[in-house]
Amino acid sequence: MQYQYGLIGVFLALIAMVVAGVLNLRAIAERKPEFRGMLGAWGFMSPAAVLVTVFFFLPVIILLGISLTDLSSSNFDNPSFIGLEQYTKLFNDRFFPKILGNTFRYVILTLG
C-alpha cells in the first residue's frame, strides 16, 4: 500500500513539473519572440515525454525501490527494507559470472 501512495506522489510531482515548464516556456515566449517556435515544439514533444516517463522511467524507479525490500509472498502486505543485501548475495553467488557470461554470449549471438 505504501508504494501506491509513493507512486501517486511521483505522478503528481511529474505533472507539476510539466505544468511549471509549460508556464515558464510561455513566459519566455512572451518576452522573446524567437522562442515562440519552441513553445510549439515542446507542445508536440510533451505527449511523447509523458509516455516515456510513465512507461519507462516510473517502472524503473518502482522496481529499484522494490529491489531494496524483502518482498515475498509471505510478507507481501508488509515489506521490510533490506537495502543492498540482495545485490551482495547476487554478486557473491558462485554462478553469477557464468550466468552473466551466458547472457552476454546470447545477446551477441542473437544480435550479431
All heavy atoms as an XYZ file, in Angstrom:
883
protein
N       0.807     -1.179      0.000
C       0.000      0.000      0.000
C       0.859      1.256      0.000
O       0.478      2.273     -0.546
C      -0.926     -0.047      1.212
C      -2.079      0.871      1.092
S      -3.073      0.447     -0.330
C      -4.628      0.953      0.208
N       2.048      1.182      0.623
C       2.939      2.337      0.670
C       3.414      2.709     -0.725
O       3.593      3.891     -1.028
C       4.140      2.033      1.546
C       3.774      1.814      2.999
C       4.956      1.283      3.773
O       5.997      1.001      3.200
N       4.792      1.133      5.071
N       3.643      1.735     -1.578
C       4.118      2.009     -2.929
C       3.062      2.760     -3.734
O       3.394      3.602     -4.548
C       4.493      0.720     -3.650
C       5.677      0.051     -3.049
C       5.557     -1.169     -2.409
C       6.921      0.649     -3.100
C       6.649     -1.774     -1.842
C       8.015      0.050     -2.534
C       7.875     -1.159     -1.908
O       8.956     -1.748     -1.356
N       1.792      2.457     -3.487
C       0.730      3.124     -4.220
C       0.734      4.611     -3.914
O       0.647      5.437     -4.810
C      -0.614      2.515     -3.851
C      -1.769      3.133     -4.615
C      -3.096      2.528     -4.209
O      -3.167      1.759     -3.259
N      -4.136      2.878     -4.915
N       0.863      4.992     -2.642
C       0.909      6.400     -2.286
C       2.172      7.055     -2.817
O       2.140      8.200     -3.246
C       0.812      6.571     -0.774
C      -0.514      6.122     -0.213
C      -0.580      5.220      0.831
C      -1.700      6.589     -0.751
C      -1.793      4.807      1.342
C      -2.924      6.176     -0.256
C      -2.952      5.287      0.793
O      -4.152      4.878      1.277
N       3.281      6.343     -2.813
C       4.518      6.889     -3.366
C       4.404      7.115     -4.863
O       4.862      8.123     -5.386
N       3.749      6.202     -5.556
C       3.561      6.333     -6.999
C       2.664      7.518     -7.322
O       2.933      8.272     -8.251
C       2.964      5.051     -7.574
C       2.696      5.033     -9.074
C       3.998      5.218     -9.831
C       2.029      3.749     -9.467
N       1.619      7.713     -6.529
C       0.744      8.860     -6.746
C       1.512     10.157     -6.534
O       1.371     11.107     -7.300
C      -0.490      8.772     -5.817
C      -1.379      7.606     -6.242
C      -1.282     10.071     -5.829
C      -2.485      7.282     -5.272
N       2.349     10.194     -5.521
C       3.158     11.385     -5.270
C       4.123     11.677     -6.397
O       4.281     12.828     -6.813
N       4.772     10.643     -6.919
C       5.694     10.822     -8.043
C       4.938     11.308     -9.272
O       5.389     12.223     -9.977
C       6.441      9.502     -8.345
C       7.188      9.573     -9.662
C       7.396      9.170     -7.221
N       3.786     10.741     -9.528
C       2.986     11.141    -10.682
C       2.540     12.595    -10.562
O       2.612     13.359    -11.523
C       1.781     10.210    -10.830
C       0.997     10.434    -12.076
C       1.542     10.159    -13.313
C      -0.289     10.937    -12.019
C       0.817     10.375    -14.474
C      -1.024     11.157    -13.163
C      -0.460     10.873    -14.398
N       2.087     13.005     -9.372
C       1.668     14.390     -9.176
C       2.840     15.351     -9.305
O       2.710     16.449     -9.847
C       0.992     14.546     -7.810
C      -0.380     13.890     -7.675
C      -0.888     14.027     -6.244
C      -1.359     14.484     -8.656
N       4.015     14.939     -8.829
C       5.201     15.792     -8.970
C       5.572     15.953    -10.441
O       5.959     17.050    -10.873
C       6.365     15.193     -8.181
N       5.466     14.874    -11.226
C       5.765     14.973    -12.655
C       4.787     15.892    -13.369
O       5.178     16.693    -14.228
C       5.749     13.586    -13.293
C       6.930     12.704    -12.971
C       6.699     11.303    -13.492
C       8.189     13.281    -13.547
N       3.513     15.804    -13.005
C       2.516     16.698    -13.611
C       2.831     18.144    -13.247
O       2.775     19.038    -14.100
C       1.098     16.303    -13.163
C       0.698     14.967    -13.799
C       0.095     17.383    -13.518
C      -0.616     14.421    -13.306
N       3.196     18.400    -11.988
C       3.531     19.759    -11.571
C       4.749     20.282    -12.323
O       4.801     21.459    -12.712
C       3.777     19.791    -10.064
N       5.744     19.416    -12.555
C       6.932     19.846    -13.295
C       6.587     20.177    -14.736
O       7.087     21.157    -15.289
C       8.018     18.754    -13.229
C       8.649     18.653    -11.872
S       9.911     17.372    -11.619
C      10.213     16.642    -13.149
N       5.735     19.390    -15.360
C       5.339     19.665    -16.746
C       4.571     20.980    -16.830
O       4.834     21.808    -17.703
C       4.505     18.491    -17.311
C       3.847     18.872    -18.622
C       5.375     17.263    -17.487
N       3.645     21.195    -15.899
C       2.869     22.440    -15.905
C       3.776     23.637    -15.671
O       3.675     24.662    -16.359
C       1.736     22.377    -14.846
C       1.093     23.731    -14.635
C       0.705     21.347    -15.260
N       4.702     23.522    -14.729
C       5.625     24.626    -14.463
C       6.515     24.888    -15.673
O       6.786     26.043    -16.014
C       6.481     24.307    -13.241
N       6.945     23.836    -16.350
C       7.762     24.007    -17.549
C       7.003     24.694    -18.662
O       7.535     25.589    -19.335
N       5.743     24.314    -18.858
C       4.939     24.946    -19.909
C       4.687     26.410    -19.579
O       4.799     27.281    -20.444
C       3.604     24.187    -20.094
C       2.641     24.971    -20.960
C       3.869     22.820    -20.706
N       4.392     26.715    -18.321
C       4.183     28.114    -17.931
C       5.459     28.925    -18.102
O       5.415     30.081    -18.529
C       3.675     28.189    -16.495
C       2.267     27.643    -16.258
C       1.918     27.706    -14.785
C       1.250     28.389    -17.093
N       6.592     28.342    -17.767
C       7.862     29.033    -17.929
C       8.148     29.282    -19.408
O       8.611     30.372    -19.785
C       8.989     28.240    -17.284
C      10.285     29.009    -17.256
O      10.285     30.231    -17.209
N      11.384     28.289    -17.268
N       7.899     28.303    -20.265
C       8.115     28.497    -21.701
C       7.194     29.575    -22.254
O       7.588     30.363    -23.116
C       7.883     27.183    -22.449
C       9.008     26.170    -22.373
C       8.601     24.891    -23.084
C      10.274     26.717    -22.981
N       5.967     29.618    -21.772
C       5.036     30.639    -22.240
C       5.527     32.033    -21.840
O       5.448     32.976    -22.616
C       3.651     30.373    -21.680
C       2.593     31.276    -22.285
C       1.235     30.800    -21.952
N       1.016     29.534    -22.641
C      -0.089     28.838    -22.565
N      -1.078     29.255    -21.821
N      -0.223     27.701    -23.216
N       6.054     32.162    -20.617
C       6.578     33.458    -20.170
C       7.795     33.859    -20.996
O       7.953     35.020    -21.372
C       6.937     33.390    -18.688
N       8.656     32.904    -21.305
C       9.835     33.199    -22.129
C       9.397     33.593    -23.533
O       9.938     34.528    -24.129
C      10.781     31.979    -22.166
C      11.429     31.781    -20.801
C      11.859     32.160    -23.225
C      12.226     30.498    -20.692
N       8.396     32.901    -24.076
C       7.923     33.203    -25.429
C       7.317     34.605    -25.505
O       7.400     35.263    -26.545
C       6.910     32.167    -25.880
N       6.701     35.070    -24.424
C       6.148     36.414    -24.430
C       7.251     37.466    -24.404
O       7.110     38.533    -25.001
C       5.211     36.601    -23.235
C       3.915     35.830    -23.373
C       3.073     35.891    -22.116
O       3.507     36.545    -21.127
O       1.993     35.283    -22.110
N       8.365     37.191    -23.729
C       9.451     38.160    -23.650
C      10.334     38.141    -24.880
O      10.821     39.163    -25.328
C      10.321     37.886    -22.411
C       9.677     38.299    -21.123
C      10.610     38.058    -19.993
N      10.896     36.614    -19.974
C      11.380     35.977    -18.942
N      11.694     36.603    -17.864
N      11.582     34.679    -18.990
N      10.575     36.953    -25.424
C      11.493     36.815    -26.553
C      10.761     36.134    -27.702
O      10.452     34.942    -27.633
C      12.713     35.999    -26.152
C      13.525     36.653    -25.047
C      14.727     35.828    -24.696
C      15.509     36.507    -23.585
N      16.672     35.744    -23.216
N      10.514     36.850    -28.778
C       9.740     36.271    -29.894
C      10.409     35.064    -30.549
O       9.727     34.215    -31.108
C       9.634     37.426    -30.886
C       9.935     38.661    -30.117
C      10.802     38.258    -28.974
N      11.740     34.960    -30.478
C      12.402     33.824    -31.132
C      12.098     32.489    -30.450
O      12.340     31.419    -31.005
C      13.917     34.041    -31.215
C      14.610     34.150    -29.885
C      14.765     35.595    -29.389
O      14.145     36.501    -29.939
O      15.523     35.775    -28.428
N      11.561     32.532    -29.242
C      11.222     31.300    -28.536
C       9.785     30.849    -28.792
O       9.352     29.836    -28.274
C      11.442     31.461    -27.034
C      12.884     31.479    -26.650
C      13.460     32.641    -26.158
C      13.666     30.358    -26.785
C      14.787     32.675    -25.804
C      15.000     30.377    -26.431
C      15.566     31.541    -25.944
N       9.028     31.596    -29.603
C       7.646     31.199    -29.887
C       7.585     29.850    -30.603
O       6.699     29.049    -30.354
C       6.943     32.264    -30.720
C       6.627     33.496    -29.938
C       5.745     34.432    -30.748
N       5.705     35.739    -30.130
C       4.818     36.085    -29.218
N       3.901     35.219    -28.863
N       4.839     37.275    -28.684
N       8.526     29.590    -31.502
C       8.568     28.302    -32.189
C       8.875     27.157    -31.248
O       8.412     26.033    -31.442
N       9.660     27.439    -30.217
C       9.986     26.395    -29.244
C       8.759     25.946    -28.476
O       8.650     24.781    -28.114
C      11.047     26.897    -28.255
C      12.443     26.893    -28.800
S      13.640     27.422    -27.570
C      13.317     26.309    -26.239
N       7.848     26.873    -28.226
C       6.644     26.519    -27.488
C       5.836     25.472    -28.256
O       5.347     24.503    -27.679
C       5.810     27.768    -27.223
C       4.635     27.616    -26.275
C       5.129     27.144    -24.915
C       3.913     28.930    -26.131
N       5.738     25.650    -29.568
C       5.050     24.655    -30.387
C       5.776     23.326    -30.400
O       5.158     22.256    -30.343
N       7.112     23.385    -30.464
C       7.903     22.143    -30.457
C       7.713     21.390    -29.147
O       7.540     20.166    -29.139
C       9.375     22.459    -30.682
N       7.738     22.117    -28.035
C       7.522     21.471    -26.742
C       6.112     20.910    -26.649
O       5.883     19.874    -26.018
C       7.780     22.445    -25.602
C       9.237     22.573    -25.287
C      10.058     23.578    -25.669
C      10.035     21.639    -24.568
N      11.329     23.332    -25.226
C      11.339     22.144    -24.541
C       9.776     20.424    -23.943
C      12.382     21.484    -23.915
C      10.818     19.768    -23.321
C      12.103     20.292    -23.310
N       5.163     21.586    -27.274
C       3.798     21.063    -27.279
C       3.685     19.740    -28.007
O       2.952     18.848    -27.598
N       4.436     19.602    -29.098
C       4.403     18.334    -29.835
C       5.219     17.246    -29.142
O       4.919     16.062    -29.267
C       4.927     18.536    -31.263
C       3.922     19.167    -32.167
C       4.104     20.458    -32.639
C       2.776     18.489    -32.549
C       3.177     21.051    -33.474
C       1.843     19.059    -33.386
C       2.043     20.352    -33.847
N       6.274     17.638    -28.422
C       7.131     16.641    -27.763
C       6.595     16.200    -26.410
O       6.954     15.116    -25.935
C       8.548     17.201    -27.580
C       9.316     17.313    -28.856
S      11.047     17.743    -28.663
C      11.096     18.856    -27.324
N       5.754     16.993    -25.773
C       5.324     16.667    -24.419
C       4.526     15.362    -24.313
O       4.724     14.622    -23.345
C       4.557     17.834    -23.805
O       3.413     18.124    -24.550
N       3.640     15.012    -25.254
C       2.975     13.700    -25.108
C       3.964     12.535    -25.148
O       3.827     11.583    -24.371
C       2.020     13.641    -26.297
C       1.774     15.048    -26.667
C       3.053     15.769    -26.367
N       4.964     12.628    -26.010
C       5.967     11.561    -26.067
C       6.771     11.515    -24.771
O       7.080     10.428    -24.260
C       6.890     11.763    -27.262
N       7.108     12.686    -24.227
C       7.860     12.724    -22.974
C       7.048     12.136    -21.828
O       7.586     11.413    -20.982
C       8.276     14.161    -22.664
N       5.766     12.415    -21.801
C       4.908     11.856    -20.750
C       4.829     10.336    -20.896
O       4.931      9.600    -19.904
C       3.503     12.494    -20.797
C       2.525     11.732    -19.924
C       3.569     13.948    -20.382
N       4.672      9.840    -22.115
C       4.595      8.389    -22.327
C       5.900      7.699    -21.939
O       5.879      6.638    -21.309
C       4.250      8.082    -23.780
C       2.812      8.377    -24.188
C       2.629      8.137    -25.683
C       1.852      7.520    -23.390
N       7.033      8.278    -22.317
C       8.326      7.687    -21.945
C       8.481      7.679    -20.432
O       8.952      6.699    -19.845
C       9.488      8.449    -22.626
C      10.827      8.075    -22.031
C       9.484      8.173    -24.120
N       8.077      8.763    -19.788
C       8.181      8.828    -18.337
C       7.292      7.794    -17.671
O       7.730      7.065    -16.779
C       7.799     10.239    -17.841
O       8.677     11.186    -18.443
C       7.897     10.345    -16.342
N       6.053      7.693    -18.120
C       5.103      6.790    -17.469
C       5.450      5.325    -17.717
O       5.386      4.502    -16.809
C       3.664      7.093    -17.937
C       2.693      6.008    -17.513
C       3.218      8.433    -17.393
N       5.869      4.997    -18.939
C       6.079      3.587    -19.266
C       7.523      3.123    -19.181
O       7.792      1.933    -19.320
C       5.531      3.286    -20.664
C       4.038      3.350    -20.720
C       3.398      4.384    -21.370
C       3.271      2.395    -20.093
C       2.025      4.455    -21.420
C       1.895      2.455    -20.116
C       1.262      3.497    -20.787
N       8.482      4.038    -18.945
C       9.867      3.605    -18.796
C      10.447      4.033    -17.451
O      10.853      3.201    -16.653
C      10.742      4.134    -19.937
C      12.173      3.715    -19.809
C      12.549      2.412    -20.072
C      13.137      4.600    -19.383
C      13.860      1.995    -19.928
C      14.447      4.201    -19.236
C      14.814      2.905    -19.507
N      10.495      5.325    -17.197
C      11.186      5.802    -16.001
C      10.468      5.422    -14.712
O      11.121      4.995    -13.751
C      11.400      7.321    -16.066
C      12.385      7.727    -17.117
C      12.005      8.550    -18.153
C      13.679      7.274    -17.091
C      12.896      8.921    -19.135
C      14.586      7.629    -18.059
C      14.203      8.463    -19.081
N       9.156      5.564    -14.652
C       8.442      5.199    -13.421
C       8.578      3.718    -13.079
O       8.846      3.388    -11.924
C       6.972      5.605    -13.516
C       6.682      7.097    -13.356
C       5.193      7.354    -13.487
C       7.191      7.614    -12.045
N       8.404      2.779    -14.029
C       8.615      1.382    -13.664
C      10.037      1.077    -13.198
O      10.231      0.281    -12.283
C       8.288      0.618    -14.946
C       7.347      1.497    -15.670
C       7.805      2.892    -15.366
N      11.026      1.738    -13.801
C      12.411      1.516    -13.365
C      12.589      1.989    -11.931
O      13.193      1.296    -11.099
C      13.398      2.217    -14.323
C      14.789      2.257    -13.738
C      13.413      1.513    -15.672
N      12.058      3.162    -11.604
C      12.175      3.687    -10.243
C      11.435      2.784     -9.258
O      11.949      2.477     -8.171
C      11.639      5.135    -10.190
C      12.558      6.058    -10.977
C      11.491      5.617     -8.756
C      11.991      7.436    -11.210
N      10.247      2.327     -9.628
C       9.481      1.448     -8.746
C      10.209      0.127     -8.529
O      10.296     -0.380     -7.405
C       8.067      1.229     -9.315
C       7.268      2.523     -9.245
C       7.341      0.115     -8.564
C       5.972      2.486    -10.031
N      10.768     -0.443     -9.592
C      11.482     -1.715     -9.456
C      12.753     -1.570     -8.628
O      13.124     -2.486     -7.887
C      11.798     -2.292    -10.829
C      10.586     -2.868    -11.562
C      10.976     -3.307    -12.958
C       9.979     -4.009    -10.790
N      13.437     -0.433     -8.749
C      14.606     -0.205     -7.894
C      14.186     -0.140     -6.426
O      14.871     -0.681     -5.553
C      15.332      1.069     -8.303
C      16.179      0.970     -9.559
C      16.728      2.340     -9.940
C      17.308     -0.012     -9.367
N      13.059      0.500     -6.158
C      12.556      0.539     -4.786
C      12.169     -0.835     -4.281
O      12.466     -1.191     -3.138
N      11.532     -1.618     -5.120
C      11.136     -2.966     -4.721
C      12.362     -3.845     -4.500
O      12.384     -4.682     -3.604
C      10.187     -3.578     -5.771
C       8.832     -2.877     -5.726
C      10.009     -5.075     -5.552
C       7.887     -3.299     -6.828
N      13.411     -3.644     -5.302
C      14.599     -4.491     -5.156
C      15.334     -4.237     -3.849
O      16.146     -5.060     -3.431
C      15.548     -4.272     -6.329
O      16.187     -3.015     -6.217
N      15.055     -3.136     -3.195
C      15.691     -2.837     -1.913
C      14.856     -3.289     -0.727
O      15.183     -2.980      0.413
C      15.966     -1.327     -1.808
C      16.910     -0.765     -2.868
C      16.994      0.742     -2.743
C      18.276     -1.395     -2.779
N      13.768     -4.010     -0.976
C      12.925     -4.516      0.111
C      12.847     -6.037      0.049
O      13.158     -6.650     -0.969
C      11.495     -3.955      0.006
O      10.924     -4.364     -1.236
C      11.480     -2.454      0.103
N      12.435     -6.612      1.162
C      12.208     -8.056      1.229
C      10.726     -8.283      0.933
O       9.897     -8.305      1.833
C      12.574     -8.585      2.617
C      12.400    -10.082      2.715
O      12.425    -10.750      1.660
O      12.242    -10.584      3.840
N      10.420     -8.415     -0.335
C       9.033     -8.530     -0.769
C       8.809     -9.952     -1.280
O       9.212    -10.294     -2.384
C       8.741     -7.514     -1.872
C       7.311     -7.353     -2.314
C       6.473     -6.806     -1.168
C       7.238     -6.409     -3.491
N       8.207    -10.778     -0.474
C       7.915    -12.155     -0.873
C       6.439    -12.423     -0.655
O       5.703    -11.589     -0.133
C       8.773    -13.136     -0.068
O       8.458    -13.045      1.299
N       6.005    -13.602     -1.044
C       4.586    -13.932     -0.912
C       4.161    -14.036      0.545
O       2.996    -13.845      0.865
C       4.278    -15.231     -1.646
O       5.047    -16.284     -1.106
N       5.098    -14.315      1.446
C       4.732    -14.441      2.853
C       4.554    -13.083      3.528
O       3.791    -12.963      4.477
C       5.785    -15.257      3.607
O       7.033    -14.582      3.544
N       5.254    -12.046      3.061
C       5.116    -10.730      3.684
C       4.820     -9.664      2.632
O       5.382     -8.576      2.653
C       6.363    -10.375      4.488
C       7.581    -10.199      3.617
O       7.584    -10.551      2.448
N       8.630     -9.651      4.190
N       3.905     -9.966      1.728
C       3.588     -9.043      0.635
C       2.942     -7.757      1.135
O       3.148     -6.691      0.582
C       2.683     -9.737     -0.379
C       2.511     -8.963     -1.643
C       3.533     -8.908     -2.568
C       1.337     -8.279     -1.902
C       3.392     -8.186     -3.746
C       1.183     -7.555     -3.067
C       2.216     -7.514     -3.987
N       2.147     -7.858      2.208
C       1.475     -6.679      2.736
C       2.396     -5.796      3.571
O       2.119     -4.612      3.746
C       0.270     -7.085      3.583
C      -0.819     -7.723      2.740
O      -0.907     -7.378      1.546
O      -1.573     -8.559      3.267
N       3.455     -6.365      4.103
C       4.335     -5.611      4.983
C       5.797     -5.831      4.572
O       6.528     -6.550      5.251
C       4.103     -6.037      6.442
C       4.804     -5.132      7.406
O       5.230     -4.040      7.039
N       4.943     -5.591      8.638
N       6.253     -5.224      3.486
C       7.644     -5.427      3.074
C       8.595     -4.694      4.009
O       8.290     -3.636      4.545
C       7.683     -4.821      1.672
C       6.596     -3.817      1.658
C       5.536     -4.340      2.580
N       9.757     -5.293      4.206
C      10.754     -4.656      5.070
C      11.948     -4.227      4.224
O      12.349     -4.895      3.280
C      11.191     -5.618      6.172
O      11.752     -6.775      5.589
N      12.527     -3.088      4.579
C      13.673     -2.542      3.856
C      14.920     -3.320      4.227
O      15.257     -3.459      5.404
C      13.845     -1.063      4.210
C      14.998     -0.421      3.518
C      14.909     -0.071      2.188
C      16.177     -0.172      4.185
C      15.961      0.531      1.526
C      17.240      0.423      3.544
C      17.130      0.774      2.214
N      15.620     -3.847      3.221
C      16.843     -4.603      3.498
C      18.061     -3.995      2.802
O      19.171     -4.474      2.967
C      16.699     -6.078      3.094
C      16.402     -6.213      1.615
C      15.673     -6.771      3.942
C      16.468     -7.627      1.113
N      17.871     -2.946      2.035
C      18.997     -2.263      1.411
C      19.617     -3.079      0.291
O      18.927     -3.686     -0.522
N      20.931     -3.100      0.265
C      21.661     -3.760     -0.825
C      21.973     -5.224     -0.543
O      22.810     -5.821     -1.227
C      22.958     -2.996     -1.094
C      22.779     -1.546     -1.542
C      24.128     -0.857     -1.644
C      22.056     -1.487     -2.860
N      21.302     -5.819      0.431
C      21.586     -7.207      0.810
C      21.376     -8.184     -0.347
O      22.190     -9.090     -0.564
C      20.696     -7.600      1.990
C      20.917     -9.002      2.490
C      19.987     -9.343      3.638
O      19.589     -8.439      4.379
O      19.667    -10.528      3.766
N      20.328     -7.995     -1.119
C      20.063     -8.900     -2.243
C      21.131     -8.774     -3.328
O      21.503     -9.754     -3.962
C      18.680     -8.622     -2.820
C      17.570     -8.926     -1.825
C      16.221     -8.788     -2.436
O      15.911     -9.502     -3.381
N      15.408     -7.889     -1.906
N      21.622     -7.542     -3.530
C      22.675     -7.349     -4.537
C      23.992     -7.971     -4.080
O      24.732     -8.522     -4.896
C      22.846     -5.867     -4.845
C      21.679     -5.294     -5.603
C      20.752     -4.474     -4.980
C      21.493     -5.594     -6.938
C      19.673     -3.964     -5.669
C      20.420     -5.085     -7.644
C      19.515     -4.265     -7.002
O      18.450     -3.771     -7.697
N      24.306     -7.897     -2.788
C      25.538     -8.538     -2.313
C      25.435    -10.051     -2.448
O      26.420    -10.709     -2.793
C      25.840     -8.146     -0.861
O      24.736     -8.481     -0.027
C      26.136     -6.669     -0.747
N      24.241    -10.613     -2.186
C      24.048    -12.056     -2.396
C      24.250    -12.414     -3.871
O      24.869    -13.422     -4.201
C      22.650    -12.489     -1.968
C      22.449    -12.619     -0.502
C      21.025    -13.123     -0.247
C      20.658    -13.108      1.192
N      19.262    -13.532      1.397
N      23.718    -11.580     -4.744
C      23.825    -11.841     -6.177
C      25.282    -11.828     -6.628
O      25.748    -12.739     -7.316
C      23.026    -10.800     -6.957
C      23.143    -10.857     -8.480
C      22.459    -12.105     -9.014
C      22.559     -9.613     -9.094
N      26.022    -10.785     -6.263
C      27.404    -10.663     -6.726
C      28.336    -11.664     -6.058
O      29.399    -11.980     -6.594
C      27.919     -9.242     -6.510
C      27.222     -8.231     -7.384
C      26.707     -7.072     -6.850
C      27.071     -8.456     -8.745
C      26.063     -6.144     -7.645
C      26.424     -7.547     -9.548
C      25.920     -6.383     -9.000
N      27.982    -12.186     -4.892
C      28.806    -13.194     -4.215
C      28.427    -14.620     -4.602
O      29.092    -15.561     -4.168
C      28.695    -13.025     -2.702
C      29.383    -11.764     -2.234
O      30.343    -11.302     -2.841
N      28.877    -11.182     -1.159
N      27.374    -14.786     -5.405
C      26.970    -16.120     -5.835
C      28.013    -16.688     -6.796
O      28.514    -15.992     -7.678
C      25.610    -16.034     -6.514
C      25.024    -17.398     -6.802
O      25.386    -18.368     -6.109
O      24.199    -17.487     -7.725
N      28.336    -17.962     -6.643
C      29.390    -18.547     -7.478
C      28.938    -18.762     -8.915
O      29.755    -18.892     -9.817
C      29.890    -19.852     -6.871
C      28.879    -20.951     -6.827
C      29.439    -22.168     -6.108
N      28.435    -23.208     -6.025
C      28.498    -24.333     -6.702
N      29.524    -24.587     -7.476
N      27.547    -25.227     -6.576
N      27.633    -18.805     -9.175
C      27.129    -18.991    -10.536
C      26.939    -17.675    -11.299
O      26.699    -17.686    -12.499
C      25.786    -19.732    -10.508
C      25.887    -21.131     -9.981
C      25.286    -21.474     -8.788
C      26.596    -22.092    -10.685
C      25.385    -22.754     -8.299
C      26.700    -23.377    -10.199
C      26.095    -23.719     -9.005
N      27.034    -16.541    -10.618
C      26.750    -15.254    -11.250
C      27.666    -14.950    -12.438
O      27.166    -14.540    -13.494
C      26.805    -14.129    -10.217
C      26.516    -12.784    -10.792
C      25.246    -12.469    -11.238
C      27.516    -11.837    -10.898
C      24.972    -11.226    -11.774
C      27.255    -10.591    -11.436
C      25.978    -10.283    -11.872
N      28.984    -15.134    -12.350
C      29.823    -14.841    -13.535
C      29.470    -15.718    -14.738
O      29.458    -15.235    -15.880
C      31.246    -15.117    -13.055
C      31.187    -15.021    -11.583
C      29.813    -15.453    -11.190
N      29.152    -16.983    -14.496
C      28.779    -17.885    -15.582
C      27.462    -17.444    -16.221
O      27.334    -17.414    -17.449
C      28.667    -19.323    -15.046
C      28.256    -20.339    -16.042
C      29.355    -20.633    -17.024
C      28.937    -21.791    -17.904
N      29.794    -21.932    -19.050
N      26.489    -17.104    -15.399
C      25.196    -16.660    -15.911
C      25.345    -15.362    -16.691
O      24.762    -15.196    -17.765
C      24.190    -16.499    -14.754
C      23.877    -17.866    -14.143
C      22.924    -15.810    -15.201
C      23.107    -17.805    -12.852
N      26.139    -14.427    -16.185
C      26.371    -13.165    -16.869
C      27.073    -13.391    -18.212
O      26.711    -12.785    -19.228
C      27.197    -12.234    -15.984
C      27.232    -10.777    -16.347
C      25.842    -10.185    -16.310
C      28.145    -10.027    -15.404
N      28.043    -14.287    -18.242
C      28.718    -14.623    -19.495
C      27.776    -15.254    -20.504
O      27.821    -14.928    -21.697
N      26.923    -16.164    -20.046
C      25.947    -16.788    -20.945
C      24.979    -15.756    -21.512
O      24.616    -15.815    -22.692
C      25.160    -17.876    -20.213
C      26.000    -19.091    -19.923
O      27.056    -19.283    -20.503
N      25.544    -19.899    -18.983
N      24.577    -14.798    -20.674
C      23.659    -13.757    -21.133
C      24.314    -12.900    -22.205
O      23.714    -12.612    -23.243
C      23.201    -12.891    -19.948
O      22.593    -13.735    -18.974
C      22.224    -11.824    -20.400
N      25.550    -12.465    -21.964
C      26.262    -11.656    -22.960
C      26.485    -12.432    -24.252
O      26.338    -11.891    -25.346
C      27.593    -11.143    -22.410
C      27.443     -9.980    -21.492
C      28.085     -9.969    -20.260
C      26.680     -8.880    -21.842
C      27.949     -8.887    -19.415
C      26.538     -7.798    -21.002
C      27.184     -7.800    -19.776
N      26.825    -13.697    -24.143
C      27.031    -14.518    -25.326
C      25.736    -14.666    -26.128
O      25.736    -14.563    -27.353
C      27.552    -15.898    -24.917
C      28.028    -16.712    -26.082
C      28.713    -17.990    -25.656
N      29.148    -17.901    -24.261
C      29.304    -18.934    -23.459
N      29.082    -20.136    -23.899
N      29.694    -18.786    -22.217
N      24.626    -14.879    -25.437
C      23.330    -14.993    -26.105
C      22.977    -13.691    -26.837
O      22.514    -13.719    -27.983
C      22.245    -15.337    -25.081
C      20.866    -15.375    -25.666
C      20.441    -16.442    -26.442
C      19.982    -14.322    -25.468
C      19.164    -16.465    -26.994
C      18.713    -14.332    -26.012
C      18.313    -15.407    -26.774
O      17.071    -15.428    -27.314
N      23.209    -12.570    -26.184
C      22.898    -11.276    -26.801
C      23.768    -11.051    -28.033
O      23.277    -10.631    -29.095
C      23.070    -10.118    -25.782
C      23.044     -8.772    -26.466
C      21.998    -10.200    -24.717
N      25.049    -11.338    -27.929
C      25.959    -11.142    -29.062
C      25.608    -12.066    -30.217
O      25.575    -11.637    -31.387
C      27.421    -11.321    -28.615
C      27.825    -10.146    -27.715
C      28.357    -11.431    -29.817
C      29.158    -10.323    -27.048
N      25.305    -13.311    -29.928
C      24.959    -14.255    -30.998
C      23.603    -13.942    -31.612
O      23.395    -14.152    -32.809
C      24.961    -15.684    -30.464
C      26.328    -16.235    -30.091
C      26.192    -17.619    -29.453
C      27.227    -16.305    -31.323
N      22.681    -13.427    -30.813
C      21.354    -13.083    -31.336
C      21.402    -11.825    -32.196
O      20.797    -11.776    -33.265
C      20.363    -12.878    -30.187
O      20.337    -14.063    -29.381
C      18.981    -12.600    -30.706
N      22.118    -10.821    -31.748
C      22.187     -9.566    -32.490
C      23.222     -9.601    -33.610
O      23.113     -8.794    -34.548
C      22.515     -8.406    -31.546
C      21.474     -8.114    -30.472
C      21.947     -6.984    -29.566
C      20.131     -7.780    -31.088
N      24.204    -10.452    -33.514
C      25.293    -10.472    -34.496
C      25.046    -11.303    -35.650
O      24.478    -11.374    -36.609
